[in-house]
């Protein structure tokens, strides 16, 4: 059964100021189509929507990105996170599935800034470092192939990332972020692929 949460519930579970949660929600989610139709309506968040706001909040509060920068990073990474099973309802990146880069556990995402001399604006590029296994977690440990350490560029601008230096590197520890999210909401970890959580 799908679970939904209100802003007040989520701000309490994450020990956040309600106004801050709502500000992040407005920045990282599209407008709620039901919000203007009913007076006193409290927005309901799916687990994916709650995670989107929570992850955006981590980018802002812990990694010190601005709200627009965090929104851009979420947009850039959504397809990849969907393919990794972190956003369960996101459109998956078929390229990644074809390359068998799923499932992934102990996942770190490096976020770098690239600014070409002839351009005024900066762009973000990304790389993933972590462990992956091509076999289901249900198999007994002795029958599973060893996990491999992988480093994989997930940049949306691969040529730019290859040909220009990265600066201001910051690290998103997706395993820890997801574990904290799941723990705060009291979600059964079986909701997410087991490989996302270290043994």
LUMSEKOL-717346 format. One record per residue: x, y, z of N, C-alpha, C, O, CB in turn; residue number from 1; residue in three letters. Coordinates in pm, whole numbers, plus 50000, padded with zeros to 5 digits. Glycine has a CB too. Layout:
- neast nnorth nup caeast canorth caup ceast cnorth cup oeast onorth oup cbeast cbnorth cbup vodren bagu
- X Y Z X Y Z X Y Z X Y Z X Y Z NUM ala
...
***
This chain:
- neast nnorth nup caeast canorth caup ceast cnorth cup oeast onorth oup cbeast cbnorth cbup vodren bagu
- 50083 49881 50000 50000 50000 50000 50087 50125 50000 50183 50134 50077 49905 50000 50121 1 unk
- 50055 50221 49913 50133 50345 49905 50110 50429 50029 49998 50436 50081 50096 50424 49778 2 unk
- 50215 50492 50077 50205 50580 50192 50225 50723 50147 50306 50752 50059 50308 50541 50301 3 unk
- 50150 50813 50209 50164 50955 50181 50184 51029 50313 50137 50985 50419 50040 51010 50104 4 unk
- 50253 51141 50306 50287 51219 50425 50254 51365 50400 50258 51413 50287 50436 51202 50462 5 unk
- 50220 51438 50508 50199 51582 50497 50330 51654 50528 50425 51594 50580 50086 51630 50592 6 unk
- 50334 51784 50496 50452 51865 50528 50481 51863 50676 50597 51852 50718 50434 52008 50480 7 unk
- 50377 51874 50756 50398 51877 50903 50458 51745 50952 50550 51745 51034 50264 51905 50976 8 unk
- 50404 51633 50902 50459 51503 50942 50607 51492 50905 50689 51449 50986 50380 51389 50878 9 unk
- 50639 51532 50783 50776 51517 50735 50872 51610 50809 50983 51571 50843 50783 51545 50586 10 unk
- 50829 51733 50835 50918 51826 50908 50946 51773 51048 51057 51790 51099 50855 51967 50915 11 unk
- 50847 51710 51111 50869 51652 51244 50961 51531 51237 51051 51516 51320 50734 51612 51308 12 unk
- 50939 51444 51140 51021 51324 51128 51167 51357 51099 51258 51288 51146 50966 51233 51019 13 unk
- 51191 51465 51021 51328 51502 50987 51384 51611 51080 51495 51660 51060 51334 51551 50843 14 unk
- 51305 51647 51183 51347 51748 51279 51385 51879 51209 51491 51937 51234 51465 51697 51362 15 unk
- 51297 51923 51121 51318 52044 51043 51208 52145 51073 51096 52109 51108 51323 52012 50892 16 unk
- 51242 52271 51058 51144 52378 51067 51041 52359 50954 51079 52334 50840 51212 52519 51058 17 unk
- 50912 52371 50986 50807 52349 50887 50820 52446 50770 50802 52408 50654 50669 52363 50951 18 unk
- 50851 52572 50799 50864 52671 50692 50979 52635 50598 50969 52655 50477 50887 52812 50751 19 unk
- 51088 52580 50654 51202 52539 50570 51161 52423 50479 51194 52423 50360 51323 52499 50657 20 unk
- 51090 52323 50535 51046 52210 50454 50957 52259 50338 50973 52216 50224 50969 52107 50540 21 unk
- 50864 52350 50369 50775 52400 50264 50853 52478 50158 50822 52471 50039 50666 52488 50324 22 unk
- 50954 52554 50202 51036 52629 50106 51111 52533 50014 51116 52555 49893 51137 52722 50181 23 unk
- 51169 52427 50070 51236 52327 49987 51137 52259 49893 51168 52234 49777 51306 52223 50076 24 unk
- 51019 52229 49945 50918 52163 49863 50882 52247 49741 50871 52195 49630 50793 52134 49947 25 unk
- 50862 52377 49762 50830 52466 49649 50945 52474 49549 50923 52488 49429 50796 52607 49700 26 unk
- 51068 52463 49601 51186 52475 49513 51210 52348 49431 51255 52356 49317 51310 52507 49596 27 unk
- 51181 52230 49489 51224 52105 49426 51112 52020 49366 51139 51920 49300 51295 52024 49526 28 unk
- 50987 52059 49388 50875 51985 49330 50790 52077 49244 50784 52197 49271 50789 51919 49440 29 unk
- 50724 52025 49142 50629 52108 49067 50511 52145 49157 50487 52078 49257 50580 52033 48940 30 unk
- 50438 52250 49122 50322 52288 49204 50224 52172 49218 50204 52094 49125 50250 52410 49142 31 unk
- 50165 52163 49335 50066 52058 49361 49937 52094 49287 49877 52198 49316 50040 52041 49514 32 unk
- 49892 52011 49193 49772 52045 49116 49646 52059 49202 49551 52127 49162 49747 51940 49010 33 unk
- 49644 51996 49319 49526 52005 49406 49533 52124 49501 49434 52157 49566 49511 51877 49486 34 unk
- 49651 52188 49508 49671 52293 49608 49579 52411 49593 49535 52468 49693 49810 52340 49602 35 unk
- 49547 52451 49470 49462 52568 49450 49314 52537 49440 49232 52628 49425 49505 52639 49328 36 unk
- 49279 52408 49450 49140 52369 49429 49059 52361 49557 48936 52360 49554 49135 52238 49359 37 unk
- 49128 52354 49669 49057 52328 49794 49118 52411 49906 49238 52402 49932 49060 52178 49829 38 unk
- 49038 52491 49971 49087 52574 50081 49131 52485 50197 49060 52393 50237 48978 52674 50126 39 unk
- 49248 52517 50251 49298 52441 50365 49355 52306 50330 49381 52224 50419 49190 52424 50462 40 unk
- 49376 52280 50201 49429 52150 50157 49575 52137 50198 49654 52228 50175 49414 52135 50003 41 unk
- 49611 52025 50259 49749 51997 50297 49810 51904 50193 49756 51796 50167 49758 51935 50439 42 unk
- 49921 51945 50134 49984 51864 50030 50021 51727 50085 50067 51714 50198 50109 51935 49976 43 unk
- 50000 51626 50002 50036 51489 50036 50158 51450 49951 50158 51468 49830 49916 51391 50011 44 unk
- 50261 51397 50018 50386 51361 49950 50397 51210 49940 50380 51138 50039 50508 51419 50024 45 unk
- 50425 51161 49820 50462 51021 49806 50603 51004 49862 50670 51102 49893 50454 50974 49656 46 unk
- 50647 50880 49875 50782 50856 49927 50886 50915 49832 50985 50972 49878 50807 50705 49947 47 unk
- 50866 50901 49701 50962 50959 49605 50965 51111 49616 51073 51171 49612 50926 50917 49462 48 unk
- 50849 51174 49629 50845 51320 49641 50914 51365 49770 50989 51462 49770 50700 51370 49639 49 unk
- 50888 51293 49879 50953 51326 50006 51104 51311 49994 51179 51393 50047 50899 51237 50119 50 unk
- 51150 51206 49924 51294 51187 49910 51356 51296 49823 51467 51341 49850 51323 51050 49849 51 unk
- 51284 51339 49720 51333 51448 49635 51357 51574 49718 51462 51637 49706 51234 51476 49520 52 unk
- 51260 51610 49800 51274 51730 49883 51386 51710 49985 51465 51800 50009 51140 51762 49955 53 unk
- 51391 51591 50046 51494 51563 50146 51634 51572 50084 51724 51633 50142 51472 51423 50209 54 unk
- 51652 51510 49967 51783 51513 49901 51820 51655 49860 51935 51696 49875 51783 51421 49778 55 unk
- 51722 51731 49809 51748 51871 49778 51790 51949 49902 51878 52035 49895 51625 51936 49715 56 unk
- 51727 51917 50014 51763 51982 50139 51905 51950 50182 51975 52037 50234 51668 51942 50248 57 unk
- 51949 51826 50160 52087 51789 50191 52184 51870 50104 52286 51919 50152 52110 51636 50169 58 unk
- 52151 51883 49976 52236 51960 49886 52250 52105 49934 52358 52164 49923 52179 51957 49743 59 unk
- 52143 52161 49985 52144 52301 50029 52207 52315 50168 52298 52396 50187 52002 52358 50031 60 unk
- 52160 52235 50263 52200 52257 50403 52338 52200 50434 52411 52258 50515 52099 52197 50495 61 unk
- 52374 52088 50373 52501 52024 50406 52610 52053 50302 52725 52077 50339 52482 51876 50418 62 unk
- 52575 52051 50174 52676 52074 50070 52681 52219 50024 52765 52254 49940 52649 51985 49952 63 unk
- 52592 52303 50077 52596 52448 50057 52574 52492 49913 52629 52593 49870 52727 52501 50104 64 unk
- 52493 52416 49837 52449 52464 49707 52333 52561 49727 52263 52554 49829 52407 52345 49614 65 unk
- 52312 52649 49632 52194 52736 49637 52071 52655 49597 52084 52544 49545 52211 52861 49543 66 unk
- 51952 52709 49622 51829 52638 49582 51826 52611 49431 51796 52498 49392 51707 52720 49622 67 unk
- 51856 52710 49344 51855 52680 49200 51960 52576 49162 51933 52490 49078 51879 52808 49121 68 unk
- 52079 52581 49223 52182 52481 49193 52136 52342 49234 52153 52246 49160 52315 52517 49263 69 unk
- 52079 52331 49354 52030 52201 49401 51920 52149 49310 51915 52029 49280 51978 52212 49546 70 unk
- 51830 52236 49265 51725 52195 49172 51782 52141 49042 51731 52043 48988 51632 52310 49143 71 unk
- 51888 52206 48991 51952 52160 48868 52016 52023 48888 52005 51936 48801 52058 52262 48822 72 unk
- 52082 52004 49002 52145 51875 49031 52040 51764 49040 52061 51655 48986 52226 51883 49162 73 unk
- 51929 51791 49107 51822 51691 49116 51769 51656 48977 51746 51538 48947 51707 51743 49204 74 unk
- 51748 51756 48893 51700 51730 48756 51801 51646 48678 51763 51552 48608 51674 51863 48682 75 unk
- 51930 51680 48692 52034 51607 48619 52041 51461 48662 52061 51372 48579 52170 51673 48641 76 unk
- 52025 51435 48792 52049 51301 48846 51924 51213 48850 51935 51093 48875 52104 51313 48984 77 unk
- 51807 51270 48826 51684 51193 48848 51680 51064 48768 51644 50959 48822 51565 51278 48814 78 unk
- 51715 51070 48641 51709 50950 48558 51807 50844 48608 51774 50725 48614 51738 50985 48412 79 unk
- 51928 50888 48645 52028 50794 48694 51984 50732 48826 51999 50611 48847 52163 50863 48710 80 unk
- 51931 50814 48916 51884 50762 49045 51768 50665 49025 51754 50568 49100 51842 50877 49137 81 unk
- 51684 50690 48924 51576 50597 48892 51630 50463 48847 51581 50358 48888 51485 50655 48785 82 unk
- 51733 50466 48762 51794 50342 48714 51859 50266 48828 51865 50143 48824 51896 50371 48605 83 unk
- 51910 50337 48929 51975 50273 49043 51874 50224 49146 51912 50159 49244 52072 50369 49109 84 unk
- 51745 50253 49127 51643 50207 49219 51622 50299 49338 51554 50261 49433 51678 50072 49268 85 unk
- 51680 50419 49335 51667 50509 49449 51537 50590 49438 51464 50604 49536 51788 50604 49458 86 unk
- 51509 50643 49318 51375 50696 49291 51297 50581 49228 51327 50541 49116 51378 50824 49196 87 unk
- 51200 50529 49298 51133 50409 49248 51042 50438 49129 51021 50351 49045 51052 50346 49358 88 unk
- 50989 50560 49122 50895 50591 49014 50956 50676 48904 50887 50719 48812 50775 50661 49070 89 unk
- 51087 50700 48914 51151 50782 48811 51166 50702 48682 51173 50579 48683 51290 50832 48860 90 unk
- 51170 50774 48572 51196 50709 48443 51341 50661 48443 51433 50742 48461 51167 50805 48322 91 unk
- 51361 50532 48424 51495 50477 48431 51574 50510 48306 51518 50527 48198 51489 50327 48451 92 unk
- 51705 50519 48323 51795 50542 48212 51829 50406 48150 51907 50330 48208 51924 50617 48258 93 unk
- 51771 50374 48035 51787 50242 47975 51933 50212 47945 51974 50096 47949 51705 50231 47847 94 unk
- 52012 50316 47914 52154 50298 47889 52223 50232 48007 52304 50141 47991 52220 50431 47858 95 unk
- 52189 50279 48127 52252 50226 48247 52208 50083 48273 52288 50000 48315 52220 50313 48368 96 unk
- 52080 50056 48247 52031 49920 48266 52101 49826 48167 52140 49715 48203 51878 49913 48248 97 unk
- 52116 49873 48043 52183 49792 47942 52328 49762 47980 52381 49656 47947 52177 49862 47807 98 unk
- 52391 49858 48049 52530 49838 48090 52540 49758 48220 52650 49737 48272 52600 49973 48107 99 unk
- 52427 49714 48273 52420 49633 48395 52485 49704 48514 52558 49643 48592 52488 49499 48373 100 unk
- 52456 49833 48526 52506 49909 48640 52402 49914 48750 52393 50013 48823 52545 50051 48597 101 unk
- 52326 49811 48762 52222 49801 48862 52221 49657 48911 52232 49568 48826 52082 49845 48806 102 unk
- 52209 49628 49037 52193 49719 49148 52326 49771 49202 52431 49711 49179 52116 49651 49259 103 unk
- 52321 49881 49272 52439 49946 49326 52424 49959 49476 52314 49985 49525 52461 50086 49260 104 unk
- 52530 49941 49550 52526 49967 49693 52651 50045 49734 52748 50052 49659 52514 49835 49773 105 unk
- 52645 50101 49853 52752 50188 49902 52792 50288 49794 52905 50290 49745 52875 50105 49946 106 unk
- 52695 50369 49759 52706 50457 49643 52744 50599 49684 52677 50660 49767 52575 50459 49565 107 unk
- 52852 50651 49626 52891 50790 49642 52877 50858 49507 52915 50802 49404 53037 50802 49698 108 unk
- 52824 50978 49507 52818 51057 49383 52903 51182 49401 52881 51261 49492 52669 51095 49347 109 unk
- 53000 51198 49312 53084 51316 49312 53019 51422 49225 52984 51396 49110 53227 51284 49262 110 unk
- 53003 51540 49278 52945 51653 49205 53055 51754 49182 53113 51807 49277 52824 51717 49283 111 unk
- 53084 51781 49057 53188 51876 49022 53133 51992 48943 53028 51982 48880 53298 51808 48944 112 unk
- 53204 52102 48946 53166 52222 48872 53264 52240 48757 53386 52228 48774 53165 52349 48964 113 unk
- 53211 52269 48640 53293 52301 48523 53251 52437 48472 53133 52465 48455 53278 52192 48412 114 unk
- 53348 52521 48448 53320 52652 48389 53419 52675 48276 53538 52692 48299 53328 52766 48496 115 unk
- 53368 52677 48155 53453 52703 48039 53485 52851 48034 53401 52936 48066 53385 52656 47908 116 unk
- 53606 52881 47992 53651 53020 47991 53561 53109 47908 53539 53226 47942 53793 53028 47939 117 unk
- 53508 53055 47797 53427 53137 47707 53280 53145 47749 53201 53212 47683 53436 53083 47566 118 unk
- 53244 53077 47856 53105 53079 47903 53094 53151 48036 53185 53147 48118 53051 52936 47915 119 unk
- 52981 53216 48056 52958 53287 48182 52908 53194 48292 52933 53218 48410 52858 53399 48162 120 unk
- 52838 53090 48252 52773 53008 48354 52853 52882 48382 52929 52833 48298 52631 52971 48309 121 unk
- 52834 52830 48503 52897 52704 48539 52801 52590 48513 52679 52608 48510 52941 52704 48686 122 unk
- 52857 52472 48494 52776 52353 48474 52823 52246 48572 52936 52249 48620 52784 52303 48328 123 unk
- 52733 52152 48599 52767 52044 48690 52795 51916 48614 52730 51887 48513 52655 52022 48792 124 unk
- 52891 51840 48662 52919 51708 48609 52927 51612 48727 52950 51653 48841 53051 51706 48524 125 unk
- 52909 51483 48699 52891 51385 48805 52966 51257 48775 52985 51220 48659 52743 51356 48826 126 unk
- 53007 51190 48880 53063 51055 48868 53017 50974 48988 53001 51028 49098 53220 51059 48859 127 unk
- 52995 50846 48966 52954 50757 49073 53070 50667 49111 53143 50617 49025 52830 50674 49032 128 unk
- 53087 50647 49239 53184 50551 49289 53110 50462 49389 53042 50512 49478 53309 50622 49355 129 unk
- 53123 50331 49375 53052 50244 49467 53074 50099 49436 53166 50062 49363 52906 50275 49464 130 unk
- 52988 50016 49492 52994 49872 49470 52870 49828 49396 52762 49883 49415 53008 49795 49604 131 unk
- 52887 49729 49310 52769 49677 49242 52777 49527 49232 52885 49468 49237 52755 49738 49104 132 unk
- 52663 49466 49219 52655 49322 49196 52547 49298 49093 52441 49361 49098 52625 49243 49329 133 unk
- 52573 49210 49000 52472 49179 48898 52378 49069 48944 52290 49027 48869 52540 49138 48767 134 unk
- 52396 49022 49068 52315 48912 49116 52219 48958 49224 52249 49052 49297 52402 48800 49167 135 unk
- 52103 48892 49235 52005 48933 49335 52058 48918 49478 52137 48828 49506 51878 48854 49319 136 unk
- 52012 49005 49566 52055 48999 49705 52002 48876 49776 52056 48836 49880 52010 49124 49779 137 unk
- 51895 48813 49721 51835 48699 49789 51927 48577 49789 51910 48486 49871 51703 48664 49723 138 unk
- 52025 48574 49697 52114 48459 49692 52199 48455 49819 52230 48558 49878 52204 48465 49568 139 unk
- 52234 48334 49859 52321 48320 49975 52457 48384 49945 52504 48378 49832 52338 48170 50014 140 unk
- 52520 48445 50046 52647 48515 50023 52752 48430 49952 52827 48480 49868 52703 48564 50154 141 unk
- 52758 48298 49988 52864 48216 49928 52836 48184 49781 52927 48141 49710 52880 48086 50006 142 unk
- 52713 48204 49734 52682 48175 49594 52680 48300 49507 52659 48292 49386 52548 48104 49584 143 unk
- 52701 48414 49569 52699 48539 49491 52840 48576 49446 52938 48551 49517 52638 48653 49574 144 unk
- 52849 48635 49328 52978 48683 49281 53023 48799 49371 52940 48872 49424 52971 48728 49132 145 unk
- 53154 48815 49387 53202 48927 49470 53156 49060 49413 53143 49078 49292 53356 48924 49481 146 unk
- 53130 49153 49504 53095 49288 49460 53216 49353 49395 53330 49330 49436 53044 49373 49578 147 unk
- 53191 49433 49295 53298 49504 49227 53294 49651 49267 53187 49710 49283 53286 49488 49073 148 unk
- 53412 49709 49284 53420 49853 49304 53417 49917 49166 53497 49881 49079 53549 49893 49386 149 unk
- 53328 50010 49145 53318 50073 49014 53326 50224 49027 53284 50281 49128 53188 50031 48943 150 unk
- 53380 50286 48926 53375 50431 48915 53319 50458 48776 53375 50413 48676 53517 50499 48937 151 unk
- 53211 50529 48769 53140 50543 48642 53097 50687 48625 53029 50742 48712 53019 50449 48635 152 unk
- 53134 50750 48513 53088 50888 48492 52939 50890 48461 52893 50817 48373 53168 50954 48377 153 unk
- 52865 50971 48532 52722 50982 48503 52689 51124 48461 52576 51170 48475 52638 50941 48627 154 unk
- 52790 51192 48409 52771 51330 48370 52668 51340 48259 52662 51255 48170 52901 51392 48327 155 unk
- 52588 51447 48266 52497 51473 48154 52570 51544 48041 52513 51565 47934 52377 51558 48201 156 unk
- 52693 51580 48065 52775 51649 47964 52910 51578 47953 53012 51636 47989 52793 51800 48001 157 unk
- 52913 51454 47904 53037 51375 47912 53156 51438 47840 53267 51434 47892 53013 51240 47855 158 unk
- 53134 51497 47721 53246 51557 47648 53302 51676 47725 53423 51694 47736 53202 51601 47506 159 unk
- 53213 51756 47778 53256 51872 47857 53332 51826 47980 53434 51885 48017 53134 51958 47898 160 unk
- 53283 51720 48044 53347 51668 48165 53485 51611 48135 53577 51622 48216 53259 51561 48231 161 unk
- 53499 51550 48017 53626 51488 47980 53731 51592 47944 53849 51574 47974 53606 51392 47864 162 unk
- 53689 51700 47881 53784 51794 47824 53812 51915 47910 53896 51998 47874 53734 51840 47693 163 unk
- 53745 51928 48025 53765 52045 48110 53784 52001 48254 53726 51902 48297 53645 52142 48098 164 unk
- 53865 52075 48330 53888 52035 48469 53765 52055 48556 53688 52149 48536 54005 52114 48528 165 unk
- 53747 51965 48653 53639 51977 48750 53692 52056 48870 53807 52038 48911 53586 51836 48794 166 unk
- 53609 52142 48925 53648 52215 49045 53537 52202 49149 53428 52154 49120 53676 52365 49012 167 unk
- 53566 52245 49269 53468 52248 49378 53396 52114 49394 53274 52109 49401 53367 52359 49353 168 unk
- 53474 52007 49400 53414 51875 49413 53346 51859 49549 53402 51894 49652 53519 51766 49395 169 unk
- 53224 51806 49545 53152 51772 49667 53096 51631 49653 53069 51585 49542 53039 51875 49696 170 unk
- 53078 51564 49765 53041 51422 49763 52905 51401 49827 52880 51444 49940 53147 51337 49835 171 unk
- 52817 51335 49754 52688 51290 49806 52700 51144 49845 52719 51059 49758 52573 51312 49701 172 unk
- 52690 51113 49972 52693 50974 50015 52549 50921 50011 52475 50930 50108 52755 50959 50160 173 unk
- 52513 50866 49895 52374 50827 49874 52332 50713 49968 52216 50709 50010 52353 50784 49729 174 unk
- 52422 50624 50002 52388 50515 50092 52345 50570 50227 52242 50530 50281 52506 50418 50109 175 unk
- 52424 50661 50283 52391 50718 50413 52265 50803 50408 52181 50797 50498 52507 50802 50465 176 unk
- 52252 50883 50301 52135 50970 50288 52008 50886 50282 51909 50917 50349 52147 51058 50162 177 unk
- 52011 50780 50203 51893 50695 50190 51864 50622 50321 51748 50608 50360 51913 50594 50077 178 unk
- 51968 50576 50390 51948 50505 50517 51886 50599 50621 51797 50558 50696 52082 50449 50569 179 unk
- 51933 50725 50626 51876 50821 50720 51731 50852 50686 51647 50865 50775 51959 50951 50721 180 unk
- 51702 50864 50558 51565 50891 50512 51471 50777 50552 51364 50800 50607 51563 50912 50360 181 unk
- 51513 50654 50522 51432 50537 50552 51410 50524 50702 51299 50493 50747 51499 50409 50497 182 unk
- 51515 50548 50780 51504 50538 50926 51409 50643 50982 51326 50612 51068 51642 50552 50990 183 unk
- 51421 50767 50935 51337 50875 50987 51189 50851 50957 51103 50881 51040 51380 51009 50927 184 unk
- 51159 50795 50840 51020 50771 50803 50967 50638 50855 50846 50613 50848 51005 50776 50653 185 unk
- 51055 50554 50906 51010 50424 50954 50964 50333 50842 50874 50251 50861 50900 50441 51054 186 unk
- 51025 50348 50725 50988 50266 50608 51061 50133 50618 51177 50128 50657 51022 50338 50474 187 unk
- 50993 50027 50581 51058 49897 50571 51163 49906 50462 51133 49948 50350 50954 49783 50541 188 unk
- 51285 49867 50493 51392 49876 50393 51364 49789 50270 51422 49811 50164 51525 49835 50454 189 unk
- 51274 49692 50284 51238 49610 50170 51171 49690 50059 51157 49643 49947 51148 49498 50213 190 unk
- 51129 49813 50092 51070 49902 49992 51173 49937 49885 51137 49964 49770 51016 50029 50058 191 unk
- 51301 49937 49925 51410 49971 49833 51492 49846 49805 51491 49753 49886 51499 50084 49890 192 unk
- 51564 49841 49692 51650 49725 49664 51750 49704 49778 51811 49800 49825 51725 49744 49530 193 unk
- 51767 49580 49820 51855 49550 49934 51999 49592 49909 52072 49623 50003 51850 49402 49966 194 unk
- 52041 49593 49782 52179 49624 49751 52216 49768 49786 52334 49802 49795 52205 49599 49604 195 unk
- 52115 49855 49807 52143 49994 49840 52189 50009 49984 52233 50117 50023 52020 50080 49816 196 unk
- 52179 49903 50063 52217 49912 50203 52331 49815 50231 52320 49696 50199 52095 49881 50294 197 unk
- 52441 49864 50290 52552 49774 50320 52513 49676 50429 52429 49705 50515 52675 49854 50363 198 unk
- 52573 49559 50425 52546 49456 50526 52612 49494 50657 52601 49420 50755 52594 49318 50479 199 unk
***
